[in-house]
């Protein structure tokens, strides 16, 4: 987003992302904390499927970029972190994630270090 960009924000309720073939591409920002990642991880997997379909067929819905911001107390509490890293590697520049930890006391593993902020 840039200054004065219009954004839609949704808190609570049903979570889904179901674009149709004629829809304009959108840039998504997904924000999760703790176990709140569950519905957003499902959306992320659907987006990966859309990207894969787009690359294979060249038609259908054209996916924009996705940025996931995911916070937990410690990296050990970041659910699906290996799956998320795999998606980032499979779709570089299309799917990105920043993990944030608030109470980490042990060292963060090398695989996660470039993607983690916080203590």
N, C-alpha and C positions, 0 to 999 in steps of 0.2 A: 504494500500500500504506500501511497504517497500522501502528503498533506492534502486534505479535502477529498480524499477518496471515499466512495460510499461502500460501506461494509454491512453485512447482515450478521447478527450475532444471535445465537440461540443457546439458552441455558435450560436444562431439564427437558422433560417430555420425550417424545419419540426421536430417535436418531436414525437417519437414513440418507443416502445419497443415490438418487436414481435418475441420472440424466438420460434424456432421449436423444436419438441420432441427430435430430435437427437443432438441438440446443447449442448455444454458443459455449465455447470452452470457458471454464472458470478457474481461478486460482483459489485453492482452499487452504485455510489455516485451521488446523485441528489442535485443540488445547485440552490436555487431560491431566488429571492428578490421581495417583494411586490406582485403585481398581476401576476408576472411571475410564480407563483405557479400553475396556472391553468393547463397547459399541463403536468406538473410533477405530480400533484395530480391524473390526469387521469392515468398516468403510474403507480403510487403507487397503485391505485385501481386494475389495471390489475395484478400487482404483487401479491396483496393479493388474487385475484382469482386464480392465478397459485399456490400459497402456499396451498390454501384450496383444490384445485383439487388434488394436489400432496398428501396431507394428506389423502384425501378420497379414492383415487384410487391406489396410489403407483406407477403410471407409468406416461408417458408423460415427459414434460420438468422438470428437477430438478432445482429448483430455488436456487440461492445463497442468500447472504444477501444484504440488501439495507440500505444505510444511507442517510437520507435527511438532508440537511443544509438549513434552511429557515430564511431569515432576513426581518425585517420590522422596521418601526420607533417605534411602540408600540405594545404590545401584542394584543390590540384591532384591529390592522390591520393585524394580522396573520389569513388569510383566512383558513377555513377548520381545524382549530387547534383541535377542539373536535373530528373530524373524524380521524385526524392523530393520536391523543392520543389513540383512540379506536383501530386503526390498530396496534399500538405498543403493546397494551395490548393483542390483539388477537394473535399476532405473536411475542412473546418475543424473543429477540436475532436475529430474522430474519429481522424485520423492526425496525429501530431506527431513531430518529430525534433529532436534536439540533436546537432550535430556538434562534435567535440572535436579540436583540432589540437595537436600536441606540439612541433613544430619550425618553425612558420610564421615567416618573416622578412619577407615582403612583406605589403602591405596586403590585407585581405580584401575581396572585392567587396561592394558594398552589398546585393545580393540575399541573400547568405549571412550578412552581419553579425549580424542578429537571432537567428540560429540557431546561432552558433559560440561556443564557449568555448575557452580555452587561450591560447597565446602568439600 
